[in-house]
Amino acid sequence: MKAIAFCGLACCVCSENKGCVGCQDGGCESHGWCKNDNCCKEKGIVYHYVGQLVGDYDKCQTEEEIIEMIKTGKKQADKCETKIQ
């Protein structure tokens, strides 16, 4: 199933390329050019958990917490007060 890309592109509703499985599922041959994909993978940030419409971003309560998570990575996301139920 196509997911939501790290850049926010909703691959799950895209009809541009019927053969594309989405970038998180290897739809692009190379992500070397994609700063969002490389950064999120490097820092361990998950945009959406498998089979869910929530991810690390949803753990944060404030804009400041989200910015800090993007700067520092997954460990900061785990410090945020969890809103996910």
Secondary structure, DSSP 8 states (H G I E B T S, - for coil): ---B-TTS-BGGG--S-TT---GGGT-SS--TT-HHHHHHHHHT--SS-TTSS--GGGG--SHHHHHHHHHH-HHHHHHS-----
